[in-house]
Amino acid sequence: MSEFDFAHTSDVDEFDAGYKAFKAGTMSEERFTPFRLQMGVYGQRQEGVQMVRVKLPGGNLTPDQLDVIGDCVADYAGRLPTDGTLSVAPEKFAHVTTRQDIQANFVSLDDVPAFLRRLDAAGLTTREACGNTIRNVSTCFLAGSCPAEHADVSVHARRFAEYFLRHPLAQQFPRKFKVNFSGCATDCGLGGMHDIGFIATEQNGVKGFKVWAAGGLSSQPMSALLLEEFIEESQILLVGEALMRMHFKFSDRKRRARARMKYVAQKLGAEGFIEEYRKQRAVIESTHADDAGYPEANWRTPTGALPHSDSGVVDQHNGQQAILLNLFRGDLTPAQCHAVANAARAAGTESLRVTTEQGVVIADVDAANVAAAQKVLNDAGLSTDYARGIADVVACPGTETCRLGITSSRGLAEALQPMMADLKKDPTLAGITVKASGCQHSCGRHHIADLGFHGMAKKVAGQAVPHYQLHVGGSGVGGSPLAFATDPVPAKYAPEAGIAVLNAYKDGRDADESVHDWASRIGKDGIAAILAPFAADAGEVEGLIYDWSENEAFNTKGNKKGECAGAVLSMSDALISEAEYELLLARAHTDAMFWAEAATALRRSAISTARAFLVAYGEAPEDDALVFGLLMGNATSDAEVMTGFNAVQSALMNIDLGNPGPGVTSLKRVQSDWLALAQVRFAAVPADVPVQEAVVEPEPAVAAGMVELDLSGVACPMNFVKTKIKLSTMPVGAQLAVILDDGAPINNVPLSLEEQGQKILVKEKLSATQWRIVVEKSSQI
C-alpha cells in the first residue's frame, strides 16, 4: 500500500489557504462551500460543525492509519454545534459509510486544517470524497482474499481512483459519479447500482471485465445497463473516461435532481446510450493506447464459492483466514479504532478493509493468530459472530446529522437490533440484508435490500407523522431486480412491520425461494395484507409523532437555501475544468503528432474558456458558434481577456494545413496562457494581489420609477446572474422588479438574493407560469 500515490500535501496547503481566506472575509461563503466540499468537508444539519470524510479506495487502510483516524476523532470530533440544537456534546465516532469511507462528525471548521494535516502525514486524503466528483471507488468486501474471485480488484480500484483523482475531467461534474469493482460474477460490489460497475471475468483465456453502466438509486432507482460483455484489463481507464465524458456533457446542470447518468440513459435510450458511449470512446482511444494491465492484481482461477461462517472467520483462497467484524451502525469509538488496529497487529497482518455494509475485515490472518485477534476485539466490545448477516443493519446518518434527513434511520436501526438476536441464528434468515435510509435518497441503499426502509413524512389526523416505506426483495447485483415498494407504516411500528414481513417470508416461501421471488409471487396485495395491522390510527396520533431516538415532536421544517449562487460558481468551475481537460487531451494528441485531433481539442478548450468569462456577463449561449462573438461584445474593455483571446484567434487562423505541427504547437501555448488567466480569475483561493474585475458598463442613474427586468424564459442560474448584474449598476436602496418563471426560478432566485443580503419586498404570482418579485438593493453586490 505504501507505493500508492494518493495523498498530496499540496491539497491540504490549498485548503488551509482557502480556510484562512474565508475566515478573513476575502472568500465568500458561497465560494467556500464548494471549495470545502471538494476536500471532503461537508456541512451538517447542525450549524457550526462539519463532517470530515476520509477517502479509502476499496476500503483499504493500515493499522497505523486507523490509529491516526481514531486519534483525530478523539481530538477533533464531538464538538457542540453553535445553533443550540444540542446541550450535551455528541459522542465521538469514526463512522464507516456505505462507500467504504470513514467519516467523523461534529468537527469545528477551525480544527479541520489540523485534522487534514494529520491524515496527510499518514498517507490519507479527503480530497474529492464529497462534491461533484468521482466518489470513493468501492469493491467487494473480500477483494484479494475470496476463493471465488478472478482477480484482486482492490488493485484496480486503487489504480482507477489514483488516475482520476485531481483529473480535470472529474473536478466539476454536474453531480457525483460512482464506480465499483467486483472480483467475480457474484458481484458483491453491486455493479448494478453504479454509474460504472466492472466485474472481473475471463473470456477465451483472456482476463478482463464485464461492464455495467448508468445504474443508480435515490428517489427514482434504475438498474444498470450491460455496456460491455467483455473488455480487456488494459481498457478500464478508457471505458471509465468515455463514460465520464458523457456525464460531463449530457447530465443536466440546470436540474441537480436529474444530473445523474441514469437520466442520460433514460433520455438517450439503451441503444442511444451505448452508441454515444462508442462515439466518446473513439475520441480518446489514441490517448489510452499505452494503457497497461495490472500484473500485480493476482489473476487466478476461482477455487470455491463466496465463503460464510457464523463465527465471522472465513477461509481465504491462499490458506489464510479473514476476520469479519460486526459494527453496530458502522460506528467505532476512538478506543475501538485502536483495538481493531491492535487486533490486526496481534493477527500479524497489515491488511484492513472497511466494507460497504459498514463493517471491517481483517485479512491475511494465519489460523494460529485468529484467537488472539478476537480476544483484543472482544475486550473492546466488538464482535465477529454472525457478521454480514441479518443483524448487520445498515443505516445512513438520517436526522442525526444529515441536512436532507427526514427520519431517524439510526434510531430505527437501534430499535431493530434486539429483534435480530434470534433471527440471526435462523439459517433461513441469516443471510438476509436489512438497510435503512432516513429519506428517499437511499444513502442506506434500501432499494437493494431484502428488507429496506426509507423515511418519509405523512399526515395523520392533520399532523405530520414520521413514516417508513418498506422495500422488499431488492438486489444491487448487475442484471438483478430492485426491491418492491410497499405501503408506508408509522416509524414507531416499522420494526414490528419489518419483522412481520420476514416471518411471513420464512413461513411462506417455497423451497429455496429468494425474498424477491417470494414477494413477486404473493404480489402487492399479499404484502399489503401483512402490513395492514401496522397502519396509522388517527386516534393514536399523539403516540406516533415522536421518531425513534427523538425527544421532540416530529417536524420537517429546516433551513431552505437557494442554490443559484453556488450553481453560478459551479458553471464557471465546470467550464474551467472542461477547458483544462481538453487541453490535457490536446497535449496527448500533440505528443503523438495527431495534429487534427490536437487542434480540435484546443478549439474546444478555447470555447470553454470563453464561456467561463461570459458567465460574469450573464451569457450562456447554447450554440458554440456564438461564443466568441458574444465575448468580443461584452469584454472589450477587459484588456487581459481580450489580449489572450486575440492571441488564440490568431493562432487558430494561422494553422498551415500542409504543415500543421508548428501552428498547433503555437495554439497550444497561447491557449495555455489564456486558460491560466481564467484559472486565476476563477480561483477558489484569492490571490495575494487583487484580480482585475470584468468591467460592466454603468447604466444611467436610476430614475424615481422602478426598474424592471424581464427574465421570462431565462433558466437558473443565469436568471440570478442577470439580476445581480442589473443590481450592481443601481445604488443601495433602489428597487428592481424582476419577472421570473414558475418552478425553479421563483423557488431559487429570491432565496439566493436574500442570502446575499438583498431584501425581497414583493413576491406575487402574475399567471400560472410567471411571477414578479421586487428586490430592494440592501448591500453592495
N, C-alpha and C positions, 0 to 999 in steps of 0.2 A: 504493500500500500504506500510505502514511503515515496516511491517514484512517481506517484500520481500527482500531476501538477494542477491543483485546483484552487487553493487559497493564494491570493496575491495581496501583499501588504498595501499596495497602492490603492486597493479598493477601500480599505479602512482609512487611509490617509484622506481620500476624497470624501468619504462620509464625514470624517471629523471636520474637514473644512466646511462642508455644507451645514453641518450642525452649528458650527460657530457663526456662520453667516446668518442662519435662521435666528439664532439667539440674539445676534447683534441687530436684527431687523433689516439686513440687506438682502435676505432671501424671503420672499413671501411664503405664507403657509400653503397657498395653492401650488407653489413651485416645489416646496419642500416635501409635500405629501407624496407625489410620485417618485421623488428622489429617494426618500427613505424606504418606500415600498420596494424599489429596485434592490435595496440592500437587505431585504427580508425583515424589515421592521414595520410592524403592522399596528394600526390603531385599534384599541379595544372598545367595547361597549361603554366602559368607564372612561372618563376624561382624565388626562394627566399620566396615563400609564400606557405601555406598549407591549406587544408580543414580539419576541425575537425568535426567528426560526432558522435553525441550522440545516443546511442542505447536504444530504448524505446520499449520493448516488448508490442505488441498490441497498441502502440502509447500512452500509459498511462503516465501521469505525473500530478503533483500537481501545483496549482497556485504559490506556493513558488519556486518550481523547475523551472517553466517558467520564473519567475523573475530573477533567477540566470543565466539562459541561456541568457536572454536579457542583463543583466549586463556584462556578458562575451563577448557578441557580441559587445557591446558598447566599451569595454575596449581593446579588442584584435583583432577584425576583421577589415577589410578595410585597411590593410597596403599596401603600394606601393610595387610592385614586384621589384626585383633587376635587371631585364633584360631590363629595359627601355621600355617595351611594353605599359605601362600606364604613363601618365604625371600628371594625377589627381587621387587622392585616390578614390578607388571604394566605392560604397555605402555599408553600414553595414546592413546585413540582417541575421536573423535566417531563414533558408530555410527548409521547410517541404518536405521530399522526398517521393517517391512512395513506400518506405518500412516502412513508419511511423517512420522514424528517424527525427532528427533535426540536421542540419549541419551549420557551419559557414565557410565562405571563406576568403581568403586573410589574414591569420593569420601567423605572423612571427614564425618560429620554436623556436626562443628564448622565445616566450610567451606561447608556448604550455604547458610546465610543470605547470605554474601558472594557466592556463586555466583548465587543468585536475584536479588540486587540488581543485579548487572552485566547479567544478562539483561533485567531490567525496564527498566533505563536504555536498552537497545537496542530496546525495544518488544516483547520476547519474554516469554512466560509458560510456566510448567509447570503451571498450575492445571488440575486435572481431566484430566491426561494419564494418570493411573492411577486406581485405585479404582472404585467402583460408580457410574460416571458415563457421560456420552457421551464416548467416546474420540475421538481425533483424527478429524475428518471428512475423508475422503480423496477423491481424484479420479483421473481418467485422467492419464497421465504427460505428455500434450501439451495439457492443457486450456488453451484460449486461443490455441493455435497450430495445431491439427490441421486439415488440409483436409477431413476427414470430419465435423467437428463441426457441430452446430446452434447451439451457444452456448458461451461461455466459462464452464464450470461451476465454475471456481475461485472466481468471484464468488459463486455460490450456496452453495458450501461454506463460504466465509468468513462470509457473512451468517448461515447456519444455525448455525455454530459460535459466532458472537458472540451471537446471540439466546439460545441455551440455556446458554452459559457463565454460571455463578453462578445460573441459574434454579432456583427452589425445587424444581420437579418433578424436576430432574436431579441433585440433590445426593446422594441416598441411594436409588438404585435397588437392587433385590435383587442385581443384578450388573451388569457392564458392558453397554454398548449401542453398537453400531457402525453408522455411517452413511456412505454413499458417493454420489457424483455422477459420472455418465458423460455425455459430450457427444454420443454418438450410439449407434446400435444395436450397434456393435462392442462396446460395454460393456467398455472397457479397465479401468474402475474395478471391475469384477467385482461387480455388484449382486446376483448370485445367491447370494453367501455372506454377505450382510449382514443385520442387523436391518431396515434400510431401504436400498434401492437406488433412486435416482432416475436415470432415463435420459432425456436430452433428446430430444424428437421434435417433430413438427408434425402437426396434425390439422385438416383443412379450413381451412388457412391460419392456424390459431391455434397459437402457440408454447406448449409445455408439456412434461410429463414422463409417462412410464410409470413405475409404482411397483411394486417387488418388496418383499416383507417376510418376516421370520421365517426367514431363512437363517442358517446357522452351521456351524462346523467342529467342532473338538475330537474327542473320542472317539466321538461319535455325530453325524456330519455330516448336514446336511439342506439341500437346495436350497430357495431362497426360493419363496414363493407369489406369483403375479401378483395384486396387490391392486387396482391401478387401471390400466386400459388407457390412461387419459389424465386428467391434471389440468392445470389452468392454472397458470402460473408463480406466481401470487399465492396458491396454495393449499399451497405447500410447507410452511410452518410449521404450518399447521392439520393437515395429514396427519401431520407429524412428532410433534406434540403428542398427537394422538389415539392413535398407536401407543405413545408413551411412557406415557400413562395406562394402557394395557393392561399394559405391562411392570411398572409400579409396582404395579398392582392384582392381577395374576394370576400373575406369576412367583413361584416357590417360594422364600420367605425362609428356610425351615427346612432345605432341602437345597440347598446352594450349587451343587452339581454340576448341578442341574436348573433353576437360576434364569436361564434364557435364554429369549428369545422363541420359539425353535423348539419348546421344550417346551410353551409356551402353545398354539401351533398344533397340536401333536400332541394335546393334551388336548381342545381345542375342535373339532378337525377343520377342514378348509379352509373349509367353508361357515360353521361356527360362528365361526371366527376373523374372517372378513370381516364377518359380521353384528355381532359385538361391536365391531369397528372402526367400523362405521357408527353404533352407539349412542354410542360415546365421542366420535366426531366431532360428532355432533349436540349434545352437551352444551356444546361450546366454539365452535360455529360463530359465534355472535354476537361472541365476544371477538376473532375474527380477521377481522371484517367489513371492516376498513380496511386489511388487509394489501395491500401494493402489489407490483408486479412488480419486475424488476431491469433497468432500462433500460440500465445500464452493462455488462450481460452479453454484449453484442455478438452478438445472434442473427443468424444468417446462413444462407444456403442452401449445403449442402455442395458442394465443388468437386472433390473427389477422395477417394481411399481413404487409409487409415492409411499414412503413409509409412515406408519402411525403406531403410537403406543400410548396407553392410558397413563403411563408413568411420565410422559413428556420427554423421554430419552429414545431417540431413533437411530437406526444404523445408517451410516453414510456408505457411498459406493466404494470408498477406499479402506474399509475396515475400521475406521474410526467412528465416533458417535457424535451426535448433536443433541444439545440440551435445549428444549423449547420452554420458554418461560412465560407464564401467565401473568400479565399485568392488568390489574383492575382499572378499566377506563384508560389504559395506556400511561398511567402515572408512575413516576419514580421520584421518591424524595431524594434530596442530596445524599443522604446516608445510603440509600438503596442504590444510587448510581455507583458509589464506591464499592458497595457489596457485590454488584454484578461484575465490576472491573476486577475485584479480588477473586471472585469465583472463577473468572476466566484464567487468571494467573494460577489459581490452585489447580485448574484443569490443564495447565501447561499450554495454553493457546493464546494467540493474539487476535483470533477471528471472532468478532462480534457483529451482529446484524440486528437492526430493528426491522419489524415487519409491517406490512400494510394492515394487519389485523391488530396493530398496536401491542405487539409482543416483542420479545427478544429471543434471539438464537445465539447460543454459544457453540460454535462449530469446531470441528477438528480436534475432538477430545479423545484421548486414549481411554479405553474402558476402565482401566485401573484408577483413573482420576475422577470418574464421574461422582462417586460418593463424596469425595472431599469438596467438589464444587457445589453439590447440592446442599451440603451442610452450611456452607457460607451463605447460600441463598435463603435457606430455611431460617437461619438465625436472624436474617434481616426481614423476615415476614413475607418472603417471596416463595411462590410455589410453582412446581413444574407439573403437578398432577393434572391430567385432563386438559393440558394446554392445547389451544387451537380447536377446542370443542365448543359445545353449545354454551358453556359457561363463560366463554370469552366474548362478552357482549361488546361490540364496537360502538362507540358513541362519539359524536362530534362535540365541540365545546358548548353549543347551544347558547342559551341566555346567560350562562355563567360569565362569558367574556365576549361573545361574538355580537357585532353590531346588527347582523341580519337575523339573529336567532329569534324564534317566536316562542319556543317551549324549552323546558329544562331537560334536554336529552341526557345529560349526565345524571340528573336526578332520577330519570326513568331507568337508566342502567343500574343505578343503586337499588331501586325498588325491585328490579327483575332478578338481581343477583341471588338472593336467598331462595328464590323459587327454582333456581337451576341446580341446587345442591343434589337432588335425586335424579333429575333428568340427565345430568352429565354422565351418570353411571349406566344409563339405559342404552344398550347397543343400537336400538332403533333410532334414537335421537342424538346420540353422542356427536355425530359429525355435522349436525345442523348449524347453520350460521344465523346469528341474530345481530342486527345492526340498527342503530337509531340515529336519526337526524333531527335537529331542532327546527328545521324549516324545509322548504321544498327543494333547496339547492343540493341536497344529497351528499354533503361532505362526509356523512356517516355511511354512505353507499347503501341506502335502504332498498334501492331498486334492484340490487344484485344479491339480496339476502334470501335465504329460505324463509325467514320471518323478518320483515323490516318495518320500521316505524318512522313516520315523518310528521313533525309537529305543525300544527295549524290552529287558527282561531275560528271559533264558530259560536254564533249567538244561540243562547238557550234562555227562554223567558226574557228576552231583551238584554241579557248580559253576555259579555264576551267570556267564553269558557275555553281553556286550553284543551285541545283535542289531538289525537294521533290517528292518521290514516294508516291502516296496516297494509303491508305489501307481502304477497305470498308467492314463493316458488321462483325466485329470481336467480340469475347467474350472470357473471361478467365474462365468462369464457367465450372466446371468439366463436360465433355461429350459434350460440345458445340464447334462449329467450330471456327477456327481463321479467320482473315479477308482475303478478296480477294486483291491481289496486282494489281495495275493498272499501266498505263503509267506514267513516271515521267514528271513533269512540272517545269519550272524555278521557283526558290524561290520567285521572285517578283510577279509571277502570282498565287502562291499557295493559298493565302487566297481566291481570287476570284474563283479559281477552286474548292476549298472545298465548298464554298457557293453554287456553281452551282450544285454540287453533292447533297447537302442537299435539295435544291429546287426541283431538279429532283425527289428525293425520295418522298418529300412531295406531289408533284403533280401527281406522277405516281404510288404510292403504291396501293395495293388492300386492302381494309378494314383495319384491324389491322396488316398488313404485317410488319414484322421487317425489319430493314435495310439489314440484311444478306439475308433474303428470297427475298427481292426486288432485291438486287444485283445478287443473284443467278438466278433469273428469267430473268432479262434483259441480263445477261451474260457479258463476257469480251468485246464484240463488242459494246454493249449498253453503258457501262461505258466509253469506248474509245471515243465514239461519243460525250459524254458530255464533255470530257476533250480536244477534238481536237482543239477547239478555243484557248487553252492556251499553245499550243506547242511553242517551241522556234523558233523565226525567226532570221536567220543569219544576216539580216540587222539591227536588234535591239540589237545586242550582247553588244554594249557599255553600254546600259542601264540595262543589265542583270547581269553584273559581280560584282555588289555590293549587298551583302547579307543584310538582314534586320538588322538594328542597327550597321552596319559596315561602316566605312568611307574609308576603303582601298579596292582595287580590290581583288576579291576572289582568294585564292590560297590554295593548300592543303599541302604546304611544312611545315615541322616541324622537330623537333629533333627525329631521329630514333635511338633507343638504342638497343644494343644487350642484350639478356636475358640469356646468358649462365651462367654468374656468379651467378645471382640470382637463376637460376634453380639448380645449384650445391648445393647452400646453402639450397634450398628447399628440395633437395633429402636427405641431412643429417638430416635436421629438421624433415622431414616426417618420416624417419626411426626411429629417437629417439621417436617421438610421437607414432609410431606403437609399439615400444618396451614397452613404458610406458603403453599403452592401454592393451597389452597382459598381462603385469604384474598385472594390475588392475583386469583383469579377473581371473588371477591365484589366487590372494588373495581372491576373492569372492568364487571361487571353493574350495580353501583350507579351508576357514571358514565353508563351507558346507560339508567338508570331501569328496568331489568329486575328489579323488586323480588322476585318469587318466586324467580327463579334466584339472586339475591344471598343471600336468606335460606337457601336450601338449601345453598349453598356455605359460608355461615357456620356452619351447624349441623354440616356435615361437618368444618370446621376445629376446632370446639369438641370434637367427638368424638375427633379425632386428638390434640388437646392433652390431653384427659383420659386417653387411652390411654398417652400418654408418661409422665404422672405415675404411672399404675398399674404401669408396668414395675418401678419400685423396690419395689413390694409383691408382686411375683411374680404379677401378674394380667394375663392376656391373653385376655379373653373373645372368643369367636367372634361373638357377637351384639351389634350396636351398641346394642340396647335395654337391655343390662345395664351398659353402661359407666358412666353417671352414678351409678347406684345403688351400684356397687362403689367408685367414687371416694368417695362420701359415707361408705361403711362403713369405708374404710381411712385416709382423710386428715382425719378430723375434728379432729385435734389440730394440723394444719398450717394456721395462720391465714391465711397468704398465699395458699395454694392455694384454700382454701375461700372467701375473700373474692372472689377472681376468679371462681370457679365460680358462686357465688351471683349475682354481677352478670350473668353470661352467662345463667344460668337465668331470671332476672327479665326480662332483655331479650328472650329468646326467647318468653316467655309474654305479653309486653305489646305485641306487634306487632298493630296495628289493621289487619285485612284490608281494611277500607274505605279506609284511608289509610295504606298500609304504609311510605311513604318515611321518616318520622321514626323509626319503630320499627326499621327495618332499619339506618338510619344509626347509631342508638344501639347496636344489637347489634354493628355493625362496630367501633365504638370500644371497647367493653368486651372483645370477643374479641381485638382487637389488644393490649390491655393484658395480658390473661391469657396470650396466646401469648408476649408479651415476657418474662413471668415464667418460662415454660417454657424460653425461649431462654437466659435467664441460668442457670437450674438445670442445664441440659444443655450449657452452653457448653464447647467443646473447650478453650479457653484460660481458666484460672481467673481470676475477677475479683480485684481488689486486696483486696476485703473478703470475709470468709467468707460463703458462701451457707448459708442456713438448711437444715438437713438434714431430710428427711422423717422423722417420728418413728415408730419401731417399738416397740410396747408390749413391755416386757421380760417374759420368762416367769419363773416361779419358779426358784430356784436348782436347778441340775442335781443330781439325786439320784445316789447311788452307782452305780445301774444305768445302762446305756447308753440314750441317747435314740435313738428310731428314727423315720425319716421315709420314708413310703411314697410314692414318686413313680411308681408304675405308671401308665402311660398318659399321663404328662406328657412332652411333646416338648422337644427342645432349641430355644432355650436357657433356657426357663422352668424346667426342672428344676435348672439351675445357679443361677438366681436364687433359687429357693426354698431350695436348700441353703445359699447364702450368708446369706440372711435368718435361717434357723434357727441357723447357726453364730454369727451376730452377737449372739445372745442368750445364748451359752454362754461360760464362762471359758476362757482358754488352758489347754490340757492335757486338756479334756473330749473325749469321743469321741461321734461321731454315726454311727449305722448308716443307710445310705440304700439303698432298693430302687430299682433302675433297670432300664429295659427293655433288651433286647438291641439291638445295632446302634449307631446314633449316640449314644444316651445313655451307654452304658458305654464307648464309644470316646472321647468328648469330655469328659464331666464330670470323671472322675478327673484327666485331664491338666491341665485348666483349674484345678482346685483346687490341684494341685501347683505350677503356675506362680505361684499367688498365695500360696505359702508354707505351704500346709497339707500334712499328711502322710497318705498312704493306707496304712493298716495292713493291711487285708484287702481282697481282691478275689476273690469266689467266685461261681461260677455256681449258681443255685438251680434253674433249669429251662431248657428250650430257649428261653424267651422272657424270662427275668428273671435279674438279677444282684444281689448285695449287696456293698456296699463299706463299710468302716469308716474314717471320717476322724478324725484327731486334730487338733484346733484348735491349730496351732503358732504362729500370728501373728494379730494383730488384723485384722478384716475392714474 
